Amino acid sequence: MLKNRNYTNRMSDNTSNYIEETTPLFRLLRTEAFRFIIVRYNHYSLVNQLKEDLKQLFPDRPDFTVDGRKTDYRTLVDSYYKAAKGFFYIEYFDEILANPQIYTGLNQRRDKLASYPIALIVFVSSSTDELFARQIMEKMPDLWSFRSLLMDLKVERFSTVQSDNWNQNFLSEQINSTTTTTTLGGNTKEEKEQELNRLLNRISEIPENELNLMEIVYQQIAEIYKDLWKYDNSIEYYLKLEKLQIETGDKVGEGRTLNNISQLYHFKGDYDTALDFLKRSLTIRQEIGDNRGEGDTLNNISQIFKVKGDYVTAMKYLKRSLTIRQEIGDKKGEGTTLNNISQIYKVLGDYDTALEYLKRSLTISQEIGYKLGEGRTLNNISQIYHARGDYDTALEYLKRSLKIFQEIGNKHGEGVTLNNISQIYHVRGDYGTALEYLKRSLTIRMEIGDKPGLVSSYYNMGKTFIKNGDKKQGKDYIILAGYMATNLGMKGDLSKMAKGLDPLIKEMGEEKLMEEGKRIYEQIVINSTIGQD
């Protein structure tokens, strides 16, 4: 609980947006975890006010301030690691954005930075270029993806008011409220939906000439729709974003947006359309000399050919991507491409070569502190041992992967890993334990709204129930998986599930199967009765 304290020099709510902007922040910080918070202000007094309030609200958390005008990369990160917890403030962050050595280093160390329970709060003056958010997004894409809140503090005139206008009781109620925090980086489905509604309502308030602000909002909306697995809605806003980027001549942004749209069509199983967008992205990125973007797009093109079964072409694009990423020193990208190359060899049955590439990828992730990449690679290594029938070793790697995902709070990775662990117990014939892990996976995937993940877990649940002798429940879960995959347009997954679905379609007919799938969906998914049958 927060200690009872008085506030005597509070900005009045009729002259400032301070209360409105900071209330979500105070809620967000009620739990200690990594946060990346960007604060724009039009008067320096707001910086001091915020820091003072955080000190009084969270007196047990240490704080450290760095002046962006007077630091270098080594000094900054050493100070951050030494701080270990609490609040880490970077003032004059626009100076950081002007120094490639610093912002590139911070971007590459995103996962190591995120491993500390620190609220990284950066301050940018309103006198800075209006495109400051886009600059952060373009220069620090990895750290930008971890942002929790983007604030814009404004005050027109200054006055002091007594604490009655905004007292400690109100703050304690807000911070300790069970209401979920509205943040860009929220993990739960409810948090994402709240933020989405806020952004959608904000569109009508943006002046027509504020194109840069509209671009940022469109991108945020598209990203949240993607996180909610609403692909068509996400595509709609990415296309609006692309139109604005064409209007403003933002070729870097256009190339990135086209690449992002392609990934949504990839998820939908529309590989030809995905490839069309990737080729457009590649052309732009090559024209403007965006080497990092070119490496990303080549890597993504390879995945289209891989899923189509054209492994020769997929490998050709992967090698081009690897060369570029090695030339520009993109270690994270290099690790990703090595990982993807391993998957080609795995499909071809060359497990030894696949494992070699995975170990190279793992080494890079560990060297640069990329915990997310490390977790994913450990997961992929486990699949090699699984394919070889070495289930004990596969399980060891999965447990290491699970621990990392839990440490960094990556719910998606945790759900995937729990699902994969279930398959180890399934193949061993321990169906009871397999079902326990599947239920844990389902709970997480339901929480974050991971519909494709739910399809996979439901299908595996169905197979396991059947093996465990409960054919009725098994059949229901397989029908549910097929119904959801069909509605989501997951052509690739439907193909993978054909062994379980085809006999049911033959028995029931496709129309009847979809009707039954809808009924089960309403019972199990909408009413959230997972594991209660």
C-alpha positions in Angstrom: 0.0 0.0 0.0 1.1 3.5 -0.6 2.0 5.7 2.3 -0.3 8.6 3.1 1.3 11.8 1.8 0.1 15.3 1.1 0.4 17.1 -2.3 0.7 20.9 -1.9 2.0 22.2 -5.3 -0.2 20.3 -7.7 -0.9 21.6 -11.2 -4.6 22.6 -11.3 -6.7 20.5 -13.6 -8.2 23.5 -15.3 -4.8 24.7 -16.6 -3.1 21.4 -17.4 -3.7 17.9 -18.7 -1.4 16.6 -16.0 -4.0 14.6 -14.1 -5.5 13.0 -17.2 -2.1 12.0 -18.6 -0.5 10.8 -15.4 -3.3 8.7 -13.9 -2.8 5.8 -16.4 1.0 6.1 -15.6 0.5 5.7 -11.9 -1.7 2.7 -12.4 0.8 1.2 -14.7 3.6 1.5 -12.2 1.8 -0.2 -9.4 3.7 -3.3 -10.2 7.5 -3.3 -10.6 8.5 -4.4 -14.1 10.3 -3.0 -17.0 8.5 -0.1 -18.6 9.5 2.2 -21.5 7.7 5.5 -21.1 8.0 8.5 -23.4 7.1 11.9 -21.9 6.8 15.0 -24.0 6.4 18.3 -22.1 6.0 22.0 -22.9 7.4 23.3 -19.6 10.3 21.9 -17.6 8.4 22.3 -14.3 6.3 19.3 -15.5 9.4 17.1 -15.5 10.2 18.0 -11.9 6.5 17.6 -10.9 6.3 14.1 -12.3 9.6 13.0 -10.7 8.5 14.4 -7.3 5.1 12.7 -7.5 6.7 9.4 -8.3 9.1 9.7 -5.4 6.2 10.4 -3.0 4.0 7.7 -4.5 6.7 5.0 -4.6 9.1 6.0 -1.8 10.8 2.6 -1.7 11.9 2.7 -5.3 15.3 4.4 -6.0 15.7 6.8 -8.9 18.5 7.9 -11.2 18.7 10.7 -13.7 20.9 11.0 -16.8 21.3 14.2 -18.8 21.2 13.2 -22.5 23.4 16.1 -23.4 26.3 15.0 -21.2 26.5 11.2 -21.5 27.9 8.5 -23.8 26.7 5.0 -24.4 29.0 3.2 -21.9 28.2 5.6 -19.1 24.5 5.4 -19.7 24.2 1.6 -19.8 26.6 1.2 -16.9 24.5 3.5 -14.8 21.3 1.7 -15.8 22.7 -1.8 -14.9 24.0 -0.3 -11.6 20.6 1.1 -10.8 19.1 -2.4 -11.1 15.5 -1.3 -10.1 13.3 1.7 -9.6 13.0 4.7 -11.9 15.7 5.6 -14.5 15.1 9.0 -16.1 16.8 10.3 -19.3 16.3 14.0 -19.8 16.9 15.7 -23.1 16.3 12.4 -24.9 16.4 14.3 -28.2 20.1 14.4 -27.8 20.2 10.6 -27.5 18.2 10.4 -30.8 20.9 12.5 -32.5 23.7 10.1 -31.4 23.8 6.8 -33.4 26.3 5.3 -31.1 23.9 5.6 -28.1 20.5 4.9 -29.7 21.8 1.9 -31.8 23.4 0.4 -28.7 20.3 0.8 -26.6 18.2 -0.7 -29.4 20.4 -3.7 -29.6 20.3 -4.2 -25.8 16.6 -4.0 -25.6 16.1 -7.4 -24.0 18.9 -7.0 -21.5 17.4 -3.6 -20.6 14.0 -5.2 -20.2 15.3 -7.9 -17.9 15.5 -5.2 -15.1 12.5 -4.1 -13.1 13.1 -0.5 -14.1 10.7 2.1 -15.4 12.8 3.8 -18.1 11.2 7.2 -18.5 12.6 9.5 -21.2 11.8 13.2 -21.5 11.4 15.1 -24.8 10.8 18.9 -25.0 7.8 20.1 -27.1 10.3 22.3 -28.9 11.8 19.2 -30.4 10.9 18.1 -34.0 7.2 17.2 -34.2 8.3 13.8 -35.6 10.1 12.8 -32.4 7.9 9.7 -32.0 8.6 8.5 -35.5 12.3 9.1 -34.9 12.2 6.8 -31.9 10.2 4.3 -33.9 12.7 4.3 -36.8 16.0 4.6 -34.9 15.0 2.3 -32.1 12.4 -0.1 -33.5 13.2 -2.9 -31.0 12.9 -0.6 -27.9 9.9 1.2 -29.4 8.1 -2.2 -29.6 8.4 -2.4 -25.8 6.9 1.0 -25.1 4.3 1.1 -22.4 3.0 4.6 -22.6 3.4 7.8 -24.7 2.5 10.9 -22.7 2.1 14.6 -23.8 2.2 16.8 -20.8 0.9 20.4 -21.4 0.2 23.3 -19.1 -1.0 26.8 -20.2 -0.6 28.7 -17.0 0.6 27.8 -13.6 -1.1 27.9 -10.2 -0.8 26.0 -7.0 -3.8 24.3 -5.5 -4.4 22.5 -2.2 -4.3 18.8 -2.1 -8.1 18.8 -1.8 -8.3 19.1 -5.6 -6.3 16.0 -6.2 -5.7 14.2 -2.9 -3.9 11.1 -1.9 -7.1 9.1 -1.5 -7.9 9.6 -5.1 -4.5 8.6 -6.2 -4.5 5.5 -4.0 -7.8 4.5 -5.4 -6.6 4.9 -8.9 -3.3 3.1 -8.4 -4.7 0.2 -6.4 -7.8 -0.1 -8.5 -8.5 -3.6 -10.1 -9.3 -1.8 -13.3 -6.6 -2.7 -15.9 -4.2 -0.1 -17.1 -4.6 1.5 -20.5 -1.2 1.2 -22.0 0.3 0.5 -25.4 2.3 -2.4 -24.0 -0.5 -4.1 -22.1 -0.4 -7.9 -22.1 -4.0 -8.8 -21.5 -6.7 -8.7 -24.1 -8.7 -6.3 -22.0 -5.8 -3.9 -21.8 -5.3 -3.9 -25.5 -9.0 -3.4 -26.2 -9.1 -0.4 -23.8 -6.2 1.2 -25.5 -7.7 0.5 -28.9 -10.9 2.2 -28.0 -9.0 5.2 -26.7 -7.0 5.5 -29.9 -10.1 5.1 -32.2 -11.9 7.8 -30.3 -8.8 10.1 -30.6 -8.8 10.0 -34.4 -11.7 12.5 -34.7 -9.8 14.9 -32.4 -6.7 15.1 -34.6 -6.5 18.2 -36.8 -6.4 17.4 -40.6 -3.0 19.1 -40.9 -1.4 16.9 -38.2 -0.4 14.1 -40.6 2.5 12.9 -38.5 0.4 12.4 -35.4 -2.3 10.7 -37.5 0.4 8.3 -38.9 1.5 7.4 -35.3 -2.1 6.7 -34.2 -2.9 4.7 -37.3 0.2 2.6 -36.7 -0.7 2.0 -33.1 -4.2 1.0 -34.0 -3.0 -1.4 -36.6 -0.5 -3.0 -34.2 -3.1 -3.5 -31.5 -5.6 -5.1 -34.0 -2.7 -7.4 -35.0 -2.1 -8.3 -31.4 -5.8 -9.1 -31.1 -5.5 -11.3 -34.2 -8.0 -9.1 -36.1 -6.1 -9.2 -39.3 -8.6 -7.5 -41.6 -8.9 -4.5 -39.3 -5.2 -4.3 -38.9 -4.7 -4.3 -42.7 -7.3 -1.6 -43.0 -5.3 0.8 -40.8 -2.0 -0.2 -42.2 -3.4 0.8 -45.7 -4.5 4.1 -44.2 -1.0 4.6 -42.8 0.6 3.7 -46.2 -1.6 6.3 -47.9 -0.4 9.0 -45.4 3.2 8.0 -45.9 2.9 8.3 -49.6 1.4 11.8 -49.1 4.2 12.9 -46.8 7.0 11.2 -48.9 8.0 8.9 -46.0 9.6 6.1 -48.0 11.2 4.5 -45.0 7.8 4.2 -43.3 6.1 3.1 -46.5 8.6 0.2 -46.9 8.1 -0.9 -43.3 4.3 -0.7 -43.6 4.2 -2.8 -46.8 6.3 -5.3 -45.0 4.0 -5.3 -42.0 0.9 -5.8 -44.3 2.6 -8.8 -45.9 2.9 -10.5 -42.6 -0.8 -10.2 -41.9 -1.6 -11.9 -45.3 1.0 -14.5 -44.4 -0.9 -15.2 -41.2 -4.1 -15.4 -43.1 -2.6 -18.0 -45.4 -2.9 -15.7 -48.5 0.7 -16.2 -49.5 0.5 -14.7 -53.0 -0.8 -11.4 -51.7 1.8 -11.5 -49.0 4.5 -11.9 -51.6 3.1 -9.0 -53.7 3.4 -6.6 -50.7 6.9 -8.0 -49.8 8.1 -7.3 -53.4 6.8 -3.7 -53.2 8.5 -3.3 -49.8 11.8 -4.7 -51.2 11.8 -2.4 -54.2 11.4 0.7 -51.9 14.0 -0.4 -49.4 16.5 -1.1 -52.1 15.8 2.2 -53.8 16.4 4.3 -50.7 19.4 2.1 -49.5 17.6 0.9 -46.4 19.9 -2.1 -45.8 18.4 -3.2 -42.5 14.9 -3.1 -44.0 16.1 -5.0 -47.1 17.5 -7.7 -44.9 14.2 -8.0 -43.0 12.1 -8.2 -46.2 14.4 -10.8 -47.9 14.1 -12.9 -44.7 10.3 -12.6 -44.9 10.1 -13.4 -48.6 12.0 -16.6 -47.8 9.3 -17.7 -45.4 6.7 -17.4 -48.1 8.6 -19.8 -50.3 9.3 -22.1 -47.4 5.6 -22.5 -46.6 4.9 -23.1 -50.3 7.5 -25.9 -50.2 10.0 -24.2 -52.5 13.0 -24.7 -50.2 15.6 -23.8 -52.9 14.2 -20.4 -53.5 13.6 -19.9 -49.7 17.3 -20.7 -49.0 18.4 -18.3 -51.8 16.6 -15.3 -50.1 17.8 -16.4 -46.7 21.4 -16.3 -47.8 21.0 -12.9 -49.3 19.4 -11.7 -46.1 22.2 -13.2 -44.0 24.9 -11.5 -46.1 23.3 -8.1 -45.7 22.7 -8.5 -42.0 26.3 -9.6 -41.4 27.7 -6.7 -43.5 25.8 -4.1 -41.5 26.4 -5.7 -38.2 22.7 -6.5 -37.5 23.4 -9.2 -35.0 19.8 -9.7 -34.0 18.7 -10.0 -37.6 21.6 -12.4 -38.2 20.5 -14.6 -35.4 16.9 -14.6 -36.8 18.1 -15.6 -40.3 20.3 -18.3 -38.9 17.3 -19.6 -37.1 15.2 -19.6 -40.2 17.9 -21.4 -42.2 17.9 -24.1 -39.6 14.2 -24.7 -40.2 14.8 -25.4 -43.9 17.3 -28.1 -43.0 14.9 -29.5 -40.4 12.2 -29.8 -43.0 14.6 -31.6 -45.3 15.5 -34.0 -42.5 19.1 -32.8 -42.1 18.9 -32.4 -38.3 22.7 -32.1 -37.7 23.0 -29.1 -40.0 19.8 -27.6 -38.6 21.3 -27.9 -35.1 24.5 -26.2 -36.2 22.6 -23.2 -37.4 20.5 -23.1 -34.3 23.5 -23.1 -32.0 25.1 -20.3 -34.0 21.8 -18.3 -33.5 21.7 -19.1 -29.8 25.3 -17.9 -29.3 24.4 -14.6 -30.9 21.3 -14.1 -28.9 23.2 -14.8 -25.7 26.1 -12.5 -26.7 23.8 -9.5 -27.3 21.4 -10.2 -24.5 18.5 -10.9 -26.8 16.4 -13.0 -24.4 13.4 -13.3 -26.7 15.6 -14.7 -29.4 17.3 -17.0 -27.0 13.9 -18.4 -25.8 12.7 -18.9 -29.4 15.9 -20.7 -30.4 15.9 -23.0 -27.4 12.4 -23.9 -28.4 13.5 -24.7 -31.9 16.4 -26.7 -30.6 13.9 -28.8 -28.6 12.0 -29.6 -31.8 15.1 -31.1 -33.4 15.6 -33.5 -30.4 11.8 -34.2 -30.4 12.0 -35.2 -34.1 15.0 -37.4 -33.3 13.0 -39.1 -30.5 15.3 -37.8 -27.8 12.4 -36.6 -25.6 14.4 -36.0 -22.4 16.8 -33.6 -24.1 13.9 -31.9 -25.9 12.1 -31.4 -22.6 15.3 -29.9 -21.0 15.5 -27.3 -23.8 11.8 -26.5 -23.5 12.0 -25.9 -19.7 14.9 -23.5 -20.3 12.9 -21.7 -23.0 9.8 -21.6 -20.7 11.9 -20.1 -17.8 13.1 -17.3 -20.1 9.7 -16.4 -21.5 8.3 -16.3 -17.9 11.2 -14.1 -16.8 10.7 -11.5 -19.5 6.9 -11.7 -19.4 6.4 -12.9 -22.9 3.0 -14.6 -22.7 2.9 -15.6 -26.3 6.2 -17.5 -26.0 5.1 -19.0 -22.7 1.9 -20.3 -24.4 3.8 -21.8 -27.3 6.3 -23.6 -25.0 3.6 -25.0 -22.7 1.9 -26.4 -25.8 5.1 -27.9 -27.0 5.8 -29.5 -23.6 2.4 -31.1 -23.8 3.4 -32.8 -27.0 6.4 -34.5 -25.3 4.1 -36.1 -22.8 1.6 -36.9 -25.5 4.1 -38.9 -27.5 5.2 -40.7 -24.4 1.7 -41.7 -23.7 1.3 -39.6 -20.5 -1.9 -38.1 -21.7 -3.0 -36.8 -18.2 0.2 -34.6 -17.9 -0.1 -33.6 -21.6 -3.7 -32.3 -20.9 -2.4 -30.3 -17.8 0.1 -28.4 -19.9 -2.4 -27.9 -22.7 -4.9 -26.3 -20.2 -2.1 -24.0 -19.0 -1.3 -23.0 -22.5 -5.0 -22.5 -23.3 -5.4 -20.2 -20.3 -2.6 -18.0 -21.4 -3.6 -17.9 -25.0 -7.2 -17.0 -24.0 -5.9 -14.3 -21.8 -3.8 -12.6 -24.5 -6.4 -13.3 -27.3 -4.0 -15.5 -29.3 -6.6 -17.1 -31.6 -4.1 -18.9 -33.9 -2.5 -20.3 -30.7 -5.8 -21.4 -29.4 -6.5 -23.2 -32.7 -3.2 -25.2 -32.2 -3.9 -26.0 -28.5 -7.5 -27.0 -29.2 -6.5 -29.3 -31.9 -3.8 -30.9 -29.7 -6.4 -31.1 -26.9 -8.7 -33.0 -29.2 -6.0 -35.5 -30.2 -5.0 -36.0 -26.6 -8.5 -36.6 -25.4 -9.0 -39.2 -28.1 -5.8 -41.0 -27.2 -6.9 -40.9 -23.6 -10.2 -42.7 -24.5 -12.5 -39.7 -24.4 -13.6 -39.6 -28.1 -16.5 -37.3 -27.6 -14.4 -34.5 -26.1 -11.7 -35.1 -28.5 -14.0 -34.8 -31.5 -15.5 -31.6 -30.0 -12.1 -29.9 -29.7 -11.0 -30.9 -33.2 -14.3 -29.5 -34.6 -13.7 -26.3 -32.6 -10.1 -26.0 -34.0 -11.4 -26.4 -37.5 -14.2 -23.9 -37.1 -11.8 -21.2 -35.7 -9.2 -21.9 -38.3 -11.7 -21.6 -41.1 -13.1 -18.3 -39.8 -9.6 -16.9 -39.3 -8.6 -17.9 -42.9 -5.7 -20.1 -41.6 -5.3 -22.2 -44.7 -1.9 -23.6 -43.7 -3.2 -24.7 -40.3 -6.3 -26.3 -41.9 -3.9 -28.3 -44.1 -1.9 -29.5 -41.1 -5.1 -30.5 -39.3 -6.5 -32.4 -42.3 -5.8 -35.8 -40.7 -8.1 -35.1 -37.9 -10.7 -32.9 -39.7 -11.2 -34.9 -43.0 -12.9 -37.9 -41.4 -15.2 -35.6 -39.5 -16.1 -33.6 -42.6 -16.8 -36.9 -44.4 -19.0 -38.1 -41.5 -20.9 -34.8 -40.8 -20.5 -32.7 -44.0 -18.8 -29.3 -44.0 -21.9 -27.3 -43.2 -22.9 -29.4 -40.2 -19.4 -29.4 -38.9 -19.3 -25.5 -39.0 -22.7 -25.3 -37.3 -21.4 -27.6 -34.5 -18.2 -25.7 -34.4 -20.1 -22.5 -33.8 -22.0 -24.1 -30.9 -18.9 -25.4 -29.3 -17.1 -22.1 -29.8 -19.9 -20.2 -28.0 -19.8 -22.8 -25.1 -16.0 -23.1 -24.7 -14.5 -19.9 -26.0 -17.1 -17.2 -25.4 -18.1 -18.6 -22.0 -14.5 -19.5 -21.2 -15.2 -22.9 -19.9 -11.7 -24.3 -20.7 -10.9 -27.4 -18.9 -14.2 -27.5 -17.0 -15.9 -30.1 -19.2 
